[in-house]
Amino acid sequence: MPHGVRSSKTKPISKNGDAYTPKPGVSDVVLARKTFEDIKEQGNSGKRLSNNSALISTMAKHGRISDCIDMLSYFEKQGVTTKLFADRAVFNAFCRADKFERALQVFERLSKAGPLDPWVYGWAMNAATQLDRQEVLAAIFRVLVPECDTDVTTTDSFQVDTTYDLVYEMLQDACSRGVDLSEPALRSFATFAFKAAHSDLALTVVSISQNGNSSVSREIVEAALTSCCFDSRWSDVIRVFEDTPANLRPNLASDSLGAVMKAYARSGDEFFALELFENHKAKWGKFACNIALDVLLETDQADAALTLAKDMKRHGVKWNSRMYTAVALAYIRSGLLDEARVFLSDNAKLLQNCSYGAYRELIECYMNARGDNLTACQLIVDLIENNKEVEFSDWQDALQLAYELPDRDLYWHVRKLLWLRGRDLEDKIPSHLMLTERESPVGRGFRAESSSVAHHIPLMPAEVSLALEVFDDIWNADGSGLTRNTATKLLTTMIKHKHISDCVEMVDYFKERRVLPKPFACAAAFNLLCDAKEDDLALQLFEGMLQDGMFLSGGDCIRALNVAMKLDNHELASSIGDYMKENVMHADERQAH
């Protein structure tokens, strides 16, 4: 186990953990992988493994976990060790990827090399906690607090409900015995408290530091602020911040500043939170800016939120989806509804399915403040298209508004979205909103004989019309949007309504796109095609089912065998016969027994 802890200052704690040298370009990953493959292929002949550390550290810094595992395994088999910097990089990567078992294996090697940085011990304690490895925690504690007697750090001596609290209890016990703790050890515990979001442990470390001879370090304060914020301990966040030396406060990381701002805002002092934010512009980051925007919106300062958004751009703050949502709400609450609509539309991808609340608020404004049901309906459609999770009421509202419009185009667009995404919601929609027949012609522009002019077709069942329109969209988009589920629904709709020609066309197109519908749909389509004397296409479909490993019924196999013999496809007939011997007949025998 570890030899000790290095007394040199560890790197600042941050959300991203310890930072190494800047990541190399992606081309370095390709080069490292190629070099490694060459080494394995040549069996080390003419190739030395002296650069193994550089290879694996490159993979680690890019988070290429599987490559790290492959390289470690190979190097171990070759009896080649990696250097300390590479082991640290791999340990870091495994921890980030939650590969805690492998992380502890690397930590075991690291600990034999000599004293380690505090962050390494902190991350190792977190890994051990995640794996419920109390013996590892006790061993690390003995390294960090060597003055403790061995029996003091025996885990059986402590009554804890979970491994999560073990380090905290051991530290409390050490303090009660008057054991002195070094600053590197305290930083190790602070790092662990930060990683594990253990606010009690973080506050204990702060208290020990304040009562010691040395001043409290920034890393220890940051661990307490962020972990207490995570646990919504607002009064503790404020207390730690107010006890922090004035000269240390400006150096706090952006996330810590955000934690303090959030604590003051949640404690009712929103204006001090904003003052703190304004006085630390150099520390503006995503978390702090998000908190500032939230506070401005909560205190009815929408115009100020829009001004802040412009300042954030000037300061080079990288926006996240939460910021885009806040700015959209600021536009809405400033009465700039049209600007809000354009903003939501222009940034739909950047909002990343987080625009639901903003859309709902904007929709209500258009309906109630402006009485503009057309725009409100269009916005509900935008909401549905830009958010994966929507409520049943959204579908119903969209259909209700679209149903009341004189033009049916938007109504049928909503119905198409419902057909694609609504799953079983159609049965829950009030029947008067679910028109059973298509009232207008449908454009079908994908066939070779088609022109850009829409073909006028007679009224047909709504679900057939919608399915054909979806199929058109997929065809015109060169197959984009075609999934197995969509293919299955399209095909079953055509089968249900016995649209033979459309069924034939779809089966042929799915075959071309190498998308095979689900077994029950394929079986139904096969029999429908056979009934329609579309023998060649039916047999092609059955062959695809056979190759896909689907379970085929005895009746379908016999029918396919007859069609194959009729078309002189003896090779396929033989394959069907083999399948029947292997599966159908054996199944009958098992059933008989």
Order of alpha helices (4+ residues) and beta strands (2+ residues): alpha-alpha-alpha-alpha-alpha-alpha-alpha-alpha-alpha-alpha-alpha-alpha-alpha-alpha-alpha-alpha-alpha-alpha-alpha-alpha-alpha-alpha-alpha-alpha-alpha-alpha-alpha-alpha-alpha-alpha-alpha
